Amino acid sequence: MEPSECEPAAASQRQGDEALAREMLLRLWLKLGHEDSTVALDKSSPALVGASSKREVRWMASGDVVCSIPASASYGAEVVAEVNEKAGVPEREQRLYVDGEELTMDTPLSCISSSVPLMLIRTLSDPRTTDLSHFHILPVFDELPRAGFTMIRKVSEGINGDIYRYRVSSELLKECQDEPCSSQATVDVAIKKLRNACLKRSSKVQTSERAVHLESWKNAPPEEHSLTEIGVLSYLSKQPDMSKYLIRMLGCFCTSSQTWLITEFADGGEIFDLVASSSLGDKAQRFSWELLQAVDYLHHHHIGHRDISLENILIKADSVKLMDFGLAVQSHSDSGVALRYFKAAGKNFYRAPECYVPVVTEVWVVAPPESKPGDVVMVNTGEGFLCEVRLPPNCVPGISCRSEVWGYAAQSVDIFATGMVICILCCGFPIWQKALLADPSFAYVHNLGDQGIASLLSRWQMPLPPSGPMQLFTEMLRTSDPSKRPSASDCLASPWLATLNVPH
């Protein structure tokens, strides 16, 4: 049974209790009657295979037999398909255990006694229950060295700390970088001086965004969390194939009152300034391709940025550097389920329409034509908002029904924001203020679908961009169904950008 609509925290606790109970049942079952069958996962002991050519898969909770599989099989596609057929459990929800140890794919079952059954757990999770602290790391950093830093100037002010340009000794950064340091004695870096109070972690802070959305007055986390930014940057810096179009973290040091987050310095400033000063020239295509490379990399690592904008894209050596990960989230669960979020993250021009989520658990909607029970669909709530909902089991197309508010998927809103960036690069301006039906420009585009943007520009007597970029950002800015927006990989394969996809 899925968690109760009104009690997400209690439901999550029940799931944890059930998992613990299943494990205890398994251990008790082994202890009382099957101690002589305790498994030794010794890959060098094929003699453990019993005389039987079959082994049982049982439910961990009840001990009932689910199915039988060949004893010689490896835990892979054959076993997964059999469990799916006999028990109706999809692959992503299957968990098989032996003696309390979870099996991994390609485990050779021939190394486990055939008299010992495999114990099955089905993991059911609500994608709306998320963990905003997923990327947080323990805020323990080396003490700031006494020498080696020379301040050049203050660059900007931030919510959690101001940003400065410093000149730093290359020797200080050697142990912080995965790639060789510059041959120069010093390098210019950006340093965000974070107040240590911003890095404190508290077990009382709510980490489920849906719970915060519905009851924002109860232990809500900060708007942007510095530990999220440091955690994401730290993770990315450890990846050997990290995209060069993402800003790189070079180190982190602490003082008694501050934590200094050090990243590479982007000498070209914000891409926003290039657009505002009409200095972009013919670089829109290449910058769009580089930005999508960065977004594609994040999405392949299940990271949703949620704040892509011209202001968060820097230029270094005439190339894009995407930065600012304070609003980043885990986009998919470990089993591959797209998680759902509720915060109206990001900046007005770039925020997707589905980000304006009503502060209720259910809304009355008219089920769209050809929709089916359980579908997640974009609907007009009747209050000027577009909202994604999950239709109930008894819905009928064209008939009003109460449906669960379903939040939004992080990767899809990243695509929308990136589409608006590309639109501005090509047109020189945003085409609406907010993606709300109360905004006349947005409502006009929404009502006309894929023809909306071109029609709007024509009404304004503005020249249309070439067909390549026009088609791309039109698809990325689709408003009626977020699932119909292309992925970052799809965008990179578009005719306008495909010619840039060459090894380099």
C-alpha distance (Angstrom), angle and dihedral (degrees) to the residues before:
residue distance angle dihedral
M1 . . .
E2 3.79 . .
P3 3.80 120.7 .
S4 3.78 115.9 -81.3
E5 3.78 115.0 -92.8
C6 3.80 91.7 -129.8
E7 3.79 98.6 40.4
P8 3.84 110.1 47.1
A9 3.81 93.8 153.0
A10 3.79 93.4 48.7
A11 3.80 91.3 46.3
S12 3.79 91.1 51.4
Q13 3.80 89.4 50.9
R14 3.82 90.8 50.1
Q15 3.81 90.6 52.6
G16 3.79 90.2 52.1
D17 3.81 91.4 48.1
E18 3.81 91.4 49.1
A19 3.80 92.2 51.2
L20 3.81 90.6 50.0
A21 3.80 91.1 47.5
R22 3.81 91.2 51.9
E23 3.78 91.7 51.8
M24 3.82 90.9 48.7
L25 3.82 89.9 49.5
L26 3.78 90.6 52.6
R27 3.78 93.4 49.7
L28 3.81 91.4 46.4
W29 3.81 90.6 48.8
L30 3.79 90.8 52.6
K31 3.80 93.0 44.6
L32 3.81 97.1 49.8
G33 3.74 102.5 43.3
H34 3.75 114.9 0.1
E35 3.79 108.5 44.9
D36 3.78 90.7 127.4
S37 3.81 88.9 57.8
T38 3.79 96.6 56.9
V39 3.77 107.7 142.2
A40 3.75 125.8 -115.3
L41 3.79 107.4 -166.3
D42 3.78 92.4 -147.2
K43 3.78 109.8 154.8
S44 3.82 90.5 -161.5
S45 3.81 96.1 59.8
P46 3.81 109.9 81.1
A47 3.81 88.3 153.7
L48 3.80 87.7 78.7
V49 3.79 90.0 79.4
G50 3.79 110.4 109.4
A51 3.74 128.6 -138.1
S52 3.80 92.9 -96.8
S53 3.81 116.3 94.1
K54 3.79 91.1 -152.6
R55 3.78 134.7 59.8
E56 3.78 128.4 -161.9
V57 3.78 129.3 -118.5
R58 3.81 110.6 -153.3
W59 3.78 135.2 -175.8
M60 3.79 107.4 -104.7
A61 3.81 93.9 -142.5
S62 3.82 98.9 50.5
G63 3.82 105.9 15.6
D64 3.83 89.9 -128.8
V65 3.80 115.6 148.4
V66 3.81 114.2 -105.4
C67 3.80 98.8 -178.4
S68 3.80 144.1 -45.1
I69 3.80 124.8 -109.1
P70 3.82 133.8 -171.5
A71 3.80 110.1 -79.2
S72 3.79 90.7 -137.8
A73 3.80 95.0 55.4
S74 3.78 126.0 110.4
Y75 3.77 119.4 -129.1
G76 3.77 97.9 -97.4
A77 3.78 143.8 96.9
E78 3.82 94.8 -32.0
V79 3.79 93.9 54.5
V80 3.80 93.5 41.5
A81 3.81 91.3 51.7
E82 3.81 92.4 48.8
V83 3.82 92.9 50.5
N84 3.79 90.1 46.3
E85 3.82 91.7 51.2
K86 3.81 97.4 44.3
A87 3.80 100.3 36.0
G88 3.80 102.5 23.3
V89 3.82 91.8 -126.3
P90 3.84 113.5 146.1
E91 3.80 117.3 -129.7
R92 3.80 95.3 -109.0
E93 3.84 90.9 55.0
Q94 3.82 97.5 48.9
R95 3.81 121.1 105.6
L96 3.84 119.3 175.1
Y97 3.80 122.0 -165.3
V98 3.80 136.8 -172.6
D99 3.81 117.6 -166.7
G100 3.80 90.3 -15.8
E101 3.82 92.6 -53.1
E102 3.80 118.1 117.4
L103 3.78 114.5 -128.0
T104 3.78 121.2 -130.3
M105 3.79 125.6 -144.5
D106 3.83 114.9 -80.0
T107 3.82 93.1 24.7
P108 3.86 103.3 152.3
L109 3.79 104.1 -123.6
S110 3.81 89.4 -163.2
C111 3.81 86.9 79.6
I112 3.82 90.9 62.0
S113 3.78 123.8 73.8
S114 3.80 109.2 -98.8
S115 3.80 90.0 -138.2
V116 3.79 89.5 68.9
P117 3.82 113.6 82.6
L118 3.76 124.7 -139.2
M119 3.80 111.4 -116.0
L120 3.81 116.9 -136.6
I121 3.80 128.2 -150.6
R122 3.77 122.6 -178.6
T123 3.81 110.9 -146.6
L124 3.77 111.5 -148.6
S125 3.81 114.5 -175.1
D126 3.78 133.5 177.1
P127 3.84 106.8 -128.7
R128 3.80 88.5 -149.8
T129 3.80 91.2 66.5
T130 3.80 103.7 85.0
D131 3.80 138.3 167.3
L132 3.79 114.8 -128.6
S133 3.81 89.1 -172.1
H134 3.80 93.2 58.5
F135 3.82 93.9 114.2
H136 3.80 96.8 38.7
I137 3.78 117.6 123.8
L138 3.79 130.4 -165.0
P139 3.84 104.9 -83.1
V140 3.79 95.9 -128.9
F141 3.82 113.4 129.2
D142 3.80 138.1 164.1
E143 3.77 116.9 -86.5
L144 3.79 114.5 -96.6
P145 3.82 110.2 -98.2
R146 3.81 115.1 -115.7
A147 3.80 93.9 -127.2
G148 3.78 140.9 25.1
F149 3.83 100.6 70.1
T150 3.81 124.0 102.8
M151 3.80 117.8 -179.0
I152 3.81 115.0 -136.2
R153 3.81 101.2 179.0
K154 3.77 146.2 -43.1
V155 3.81 110.3 -90.4
S156 3.80 105.0 -173.1
E157 3.78 146.3 -31.3
G158 3.79 123.3 -104.7
I159 3.80 138.7 -167.3
N160 3.80 94.2 -110.0
G161 3.79 99.9 24.4
D162 3.79 144.9 -18.0
I163 3.81 124.6 -94.7
Y164 3.80 124.0 -129.0
R165 3.77 137.6 -176.6
Y166 3.79 111.1 -125.3
R167 3.77 136.4 178.0
V168 3.80 109.0 -134.9
S169 3.77 135.0 -172.0
S170 3.81 110.0 -105.0
E171 3.81 89.2 -136.7
L172 3.81 90.8 65.4
L173 3.80 92.0 57.7
K174 3.80 100.2 43.1
E175 3.79 95.3 95.5
C176 3.81 92.3 43.7
Q177 3.80 97.9 57.6
D178 3.77 130.5 75.3
E179 3.79 91.6 -154.0
P180 3.82 128.6 56.5
C181 3.77 115.6 -79.3
S182 3.77 122.1 -113.1
S183 3.78 114.8 -80.7
Q184 3.79 86.6 -126.6
A185 3.80 118.7 97.5
T186 3.79 91.9 -124.8
V187 3.80 136.1 26.1
D188 3.79 132.0 -162.5
V189 3.80 114.1 -117.6
A190 3.79 139.3 173.0
I191 3.80 115.2 -118.8
K192 3.78 122.7 -164.7
K193 3.80 108.3 -160.2
L194 3.79 103.3 -148.7
R195 3.77 121.5 -166.3
N196 3.79 108.2 -119.1
A197 3.79 89.5 -132.1
C198 3.82 86.9 68.0
L199 3.80 90.4 60.7
K200 3.77 98.3 54.3
R201 3.78 115.5 120.7
S202 3.79 121.5 -148.6
S203 3.79 128.4 -170.8
K204 3.82 88.0 -148.0
V205 3.81 94.3 64.3
Q206 3.81 114.3 100.5
T207 3.82 111.7 -118.8
S208 3.82 99.9 -177.1
E209 3.81 106.5 93.8
R210 3.78 92.5 -155.1
A211 3.81 91.1 55.1
V212 3.81 90.1 49.4
H213 3.81 90.4 47.7
L214 3.79 93.2 53.5
E215 3.82 96.0 40.7
S216 3.80 106.9 21.7
W217 3.79 93.0 166.7
K218 3.83 92.5 65.2
N219 3.82 112.6 88.0
A220 3.80 95.2 -51.5
P221 3.83 117.1 -172.8
P222 3.84 121.9 -121.7
E223 3.81 118.1 -74.5
E224 3.81 89.0 -113.8
H225 3.79 119.6 15.9
S226 3.80 119.6 -146.4
L227 3.81 90.7 -154.1
T228 3.80 88.7 59.6
E229 3.79 91.4 53.0
I230 3.81 93.6 46.4
G231 3.80 91.5 44.5
V232 3.81 94.4 51.9
L233 3.82 93.1 44.0
S234 3.80 91.0 47.5
Y235 3.81 91.3 50.3
L236 3.80 92.7 47.8
S237 3.80 93.7 47.7
K238 3.81 89.7 58.0
Q239 3.82 93.4 55.9
P240 3.83 111.7 100.4
D241 3.81 91.2 -150.0
M242 3.81 98.1 42.5
S243 3.79 111.4 159.0
K244 3.78 111.4 -103.1
Y245 3.80 88.1 -140.5
L246 3.81 91.3 70.7
I247 3.81 120.1 82.0
R248 3.82 110.0 -104.4
M249 3.79 125.2 -134.2
L250 3.82 112.8 -134.2
G251 3.78 100.6 -175.6
C252 3.80 149.5 -42.7
F253 3.81 127.3 -126.3
C254 3.79 132.7 175.1
T255 3.79 139.5 -146.0
S256 3.80 128.4 -173.9
S257 3.81 91.0 -83.4
Q258 3.81 107.8 16.5
T259 3.79 143.6 45.9
W260 3.80 115.3 -146.2
L261 3.82 111.7 -145.2
I262 3.80 107.5 -163.0
T263 3.80 122.1 -159.1
E264 3.77 134.4 164.0
F265 3.80 114.0 -79.2
A266 3.80 117.7 -115.3
D267 3.79 105.8 -144.3
G268 3.82 94.8 -167.0
G269 3.81 96.9 61.4
E270 3.81 123.6 -144.5
I271 3.78 121.5 -17.1
F272 3.81 84.5 -135.0
D273 3.81 89.3 72.6
L274 3.82 91.6 52.9
V275 3.79 91.2 53.4
A276 3.81 93.7 43.6
S277 3.80 91.5 51.4
S278 3.82 93.7 43.3
S279 3.82 88.5 -121.0
L280 3.79 96.8 127.5
G281 3.79 95.2 100.1
D282 3.81 115.1 174.9
K283 3.82 95.2 -25.4
A284 3.81 98.6 101.2
Q285 3.80 93.8 98.4
R286 3.81 96.1 48.9
F287 3.79 94.4 42.5
S288 3.83 89.9 49.7
W289 3.80 90.4 51.2
E290 3.82 92.4 48.1
L291 3.81 92.6 48.4
L292 3.80 91.2 50.1
Q293 3.81 89.5 49.7
A294 3.82 88.2 56.8
V295 3.81 93.2 46.2
D296 3.80 92.2 46.1
Y297 3.81 90.2 52.8
L298 3.80 92.3 50.4
H299 3.79 92.0 48.3
H300 3.80 93.2 49.8
H301 3.81 86.0 56.3
H302 3.83 91.7 48.9
I303 3.80 93.4 -110.8
G304 3.80 119.1 141.0
H305 3.84 111.8 -161.4
R306 3.85 99.0 -164.3
D307 3.81 95.3 -173.5
I308 3.81 106.4 65.5
S309 3.80 109.9 153.4
L310 3.79 140.9 134.5
E311 3.80 88.2 -96.0
N312 3.81 91.3 59.1
I313 3.80 95.8 49.7
L314 3.80 115.9 86.5
I315 3.79 130.2 -170.5
K316 3.79 121.9 -130.9
A317 3.80 121.9 173.5
D318 3.81 87.4 -12.0
S319 3.82 93.7 -57.0
V320 3.80 133.7 107.7
K321 3.83 122.2 -97.5
L322 3.82 115.3 -172.7
M323 3.81 111.8 -151.8
D324 3.83 145.2 165.7
F325 3.81 112.0 72.6
G326 3.80 99.3 177.0
L327 3.83 92.0 117.0
A328 3.81 96.4 40.1
V329 3.80 119.7 130.9
Q330 3.78 140.5 -177.9
S331 3.81 103.5 -90.0
H332 3.83 98.0 -162.7
S333 3.78 136.2 26.0
D334 3.79 120.3 -114.9
S335 3.81 88.1 -96.2
G336 3.82 91.8 54.2
V337 3.82 100.4 -102.0
A338 3.82 113.7 146.1
L339 3.81 106.7 -117.4
R340 3.80 120.9 -136.7
Y341 3.79 125.7 -130.1
F342 3.79 134.4 -167.0
K343 3.81 110.8 -168.0
A344 3.81 117.6 108.2
A345 3.80 88.8 -124.3
G346 3.78 125.7 178.6
K347 3.80 134.1 28.5
N348 3.80 126.3 -47.7
F349 3.82 100.1 -107.7
Y350 3.80 93.4 48.6
R351 3.82 102.4 36.8
A352 3.81 115.0 113.9
P353 3.83 118.1 -125.0
E354 3.82 93.6 -116.2
C355 3.83 89.8 61.2
Y356 3.81 90.0 77.1
V357 3.80 94.2 83.1
P358 3.85 118.6 -179.1
V359 3.81 114.4 -117.2
V360 3.81 93.2 -120.5
T361 3.79 134.8 87.1
E362 3.83 96.7 -128.1
V363 3.79 138.4 22.0
W364 3.79 134.6 -169.1
V365 3.80 110.2 -111.6
V366 3.79 139.0 163.2
A367 3.80 109.3 -114.4
P368 3.82 107.9 -119.8
P369 3.82 120.7 -116.5
E370 3.83 113.9 -82.1
S371 3.82 91.5 13.1
K372 3.79 120.3 139.2
P373 3.81 134.3 -150.4
G374 3.79 110.6 -79.9
D375 3.82 94.4 23.1
V376 3.79 118.1 138.6
V377 3.81 106.0 -134.2
M378 3.80 139.2 171.4
V379 3.79 112.0 -117.6
N380 3.79 140.6 172.0
T381 3.79 107.3 -111.3
G382 3.80 90.5 -157.9
E383 3.80 92.7 -115.4
G384 3.79 99.2 87.7
F385 3.80 94.6 -85.1
L386 3.78 133.3 110.2
C387 3.77 111.2 -144.9
E388 3.81 138.4 179.6
V389 3.80 113.3 -126.5
R390 3.79 136.9 172.8
L391 3.79 112.0 -124.2
P392 3.82 118.0 -128.1
P393 3.84 124.5 -113.6
N394 3.82 91.8 -103.2
C395 3.82 98.7 48.8
V396 3.80 120.5 135.5
P397 3.83 120.9 -162.3
G398 3.78 111.0 -104.4
I399 3.81 93.6 16.9
S400 3.80 125.5 106.7
C401 3.81 115.6 -111.7
R402 3.80 140.2 163.8
S403 3.81 109.5 -103.1
E404 3.78 134.3 -175.3
V405 3.80 116.9 -104.7
W406 3.81 102.8 -119.3
G407 3.81 106.0 -170.5
Y408 3.80 118.7 -142.8
A409 3.81 141.1 -73.3
A410 3.83 114.4 -108.3
Q411 3.80 97.4 -141.1
S412 3.79 93.1 52.9
V413 3.81 92.6 53.3
D414 3.83 88.9 48.8
I415 3.80 88.7 56.3
F416 3.80 90.7 49.7
A417 3.82 92.2 50.0
T418 3.80 91.5 46.7
G419 3.80 89.0 49.6
M420 3.80 90.0 55.4
V421 3.82 90.3 49.3
I422 3.82 90.1 53.6
C423 3.81 90.5 45.4
I424 3.82 90.4 54.4
L425 3.81 92.0 45.6
C426 3.81 89.7 54.3
C427 3.82 100.6 35.9
G428 3.79 101.5 29.8
F429 3.82 95.5 -127.5
P430 3.84 141.9 50.8
I431 3.79 115.1 -97.4
W432 3.83 96.7 -138.0
Q433 3.79 139.9 14.3
K434 3.81 97.3 -130.7
A435 3.80 133.9 0.5
L436 3.80 92.2 -116.5
L437 3.79 127.9 120.8
A438 3.82 87.2 -123.5
D439 3.82 87.6 67.0
P440 3.85 105.2 85.5
S441 3.81 94.6 -149.4
F442 3.79 93.5 50.0
A443 3.81 92.8 44.7
Y444 3.81 90.3 50.9
V445 3.82 92.5 51.7
H446 3.80 92.8 43.2
N447 3.80 93.2 52.6
L448 3.82 92.9 51.5
G449 3.80 97.5 45.1
D450 3.81 116.9 -158.2
Q451 3.81 91.3 -1.7
G452 3.79 92.3 54.5
I453 3.81 102.3 89.3
A454 3.81 95.2 46.3
S455 3.80 90.7 46.5
L456 3.81 91.7 49.3
L457 3.80 93.1 50.7
S458 3.80 89.7 48.6
R459 3.81 90.9 51.7
W460 3.79 88.5 52.5
Q461 3.83 88.4 49.0
M462 3.80 89.6 -123.1
P463 3.83 120.6 148.5
L464 3.79 113.8 -103.6
P465 3.80 118.0 -121.0
P466 3.83 116.5 -116.9
S467 3.80 114.8 -72.7
G468 3.83 94.4 -105.4
P469 3.81 99.7 61.9
M470 3.82 91.3 30.6
Q471 3.79 92.1 59.3
L472 3.80 92.5 44.1
F473 3.79 99.8 52.4
T474 3.81 91.3 38.8
E475 3.81 89.0 60.3
M476 3.82 92.3 43.5
L477 3.82 91.0 51.8
R478 3.80 96.6 51.8
T479 3.79 109.1 146.5
S480 3.82 106.9 -173.3
D481 3.80 99.8 61.3
P482 3.83 122.0 15.4
S483 3.80 90.3 -162.9
K484 3.83 88.7 65.3
R485 3.80 92.6 63.1
P486 3.81 113.3 102.7
S487 3.80 120.9 -110.1
A488 3.80 119.8 -113.1
S489 3.82 88.7 -102.1
D490 3.82 90.1 52.1
C491 3.80 89.9 50.9
L492 3.80 92.0 52.1
A493 3.79 88.6 52.8
S494 3.82 92.7 53.9
P495 3.83 115.5 119.7
W496 3.81 90.8 -111.7
L497 3.83 94.1 57.1
A498 3.81 103.9 23.9
T499 3.82 92.7 89.7
L500 3.82 89.4 62.6
N501 3.82 93.1 56.2
V502 3.79 95.7 97.9
P503 3.82 128.2 127.4
H504 3.77 112.3 -92.3
